[in-house]
């Protein structure tokens, strides 16, 4: 145990850093995608609703590992071989991983955001509109601030899931924590210790994230009692 | 409608409204003049709330025209936000913005729509709060107010936009009985100040006292209209009579 930590500690920490980088990039774009598709699904416009529904339906219906392979291997193959743009196009594991996480997490975020907006009483929108406020202004000033408060626990949950989901991207060779741990295990043959250490590392990171999230949640609820 | 020299504020002509297969408003025509207080009575499901909501286009008319201050608001291209600035609305469930305190509730629309700078908006908001006797609640959140207080704040919020028409959609129906009076008192004062008001309510006593005209609706039609004296005390239509017998 001690030997693994002293010899491979740095390597595992670096890998953890990459895990967090990938999670951060994925979450960042997931928030943007989630916001876009979440808003599309609440608009009073059939075409927008359908686009959003299809996005959520497809992404939620495909296992993330399939999505990862599809993006990492499938998309370059499509561009190079099927569409015939020659052999030059490749995606790095980080790029493919980011897209994969963003799409996957984005679909769930879209659902969280849709549900959050719809949980705000319709009367709030009507009151805003009746004062002469435009739709988007009412959305931004009145609906979203209330919706976000109800969304936060679900969003935090989704963030945590996404941090853990980065481990799936070891399959396309992104050198995050799980991939590094596999190497450590191969070098040392100490399966129990290696995976115990990795498990604890994930636990620590998730604990810190949960704590930060709690702080944010408390801050957002300040002054409002409902 | 007494004097003919008064300006017509709202003119409704052959209004129809359907929700899918359900025809809620079948054929509504009426005119509301400046400063008039019109109370709409009728059994639930008669279309009175829908009618009111058509007047500021919270519901789109299926057919017919509604002209507010010479603007046809049933036209496709009309700038509804501009028209709504002039029509205040008070809802049964208050619909105060839960994420803001009372003062911000009042100041939001005037500030966002550039009707006033911060100082003016604040002064106006405080003036309106004083008018509904709730200045001491300026920093409270809606969740800290009683129903009657919420509704008075909602009226003050609408007034901050300086509307010249006010719509009331069952403003006292969600209130505890002991709070109805304080809201009606504010509305009476507003009527006395000459505001054009259209009020959907079940408060027959209030209608008798304050209304210039009472409209009785049933089944998507205006069944009977006239002064409170005519409609409430001497109804002619059997449906009006049976309704009033039930509620009085």
Interface residues (C-beta under 8 A of the other chain):
Chain A: X121 X123 X124 X126 X127 X128 X129 X130 X131 X132 X133 X134 X137 X141 X142 X145 X146 X149 X223 X224 X225 X226
Chain B: X56 X58 X81 X82 X83 X84 X85 X86 X87 X88 X89 X91 X93 X95 X96 X97 X98 X99 X108 X109 X112 X113 X141 X143 X144 X154 X157 X158 X161
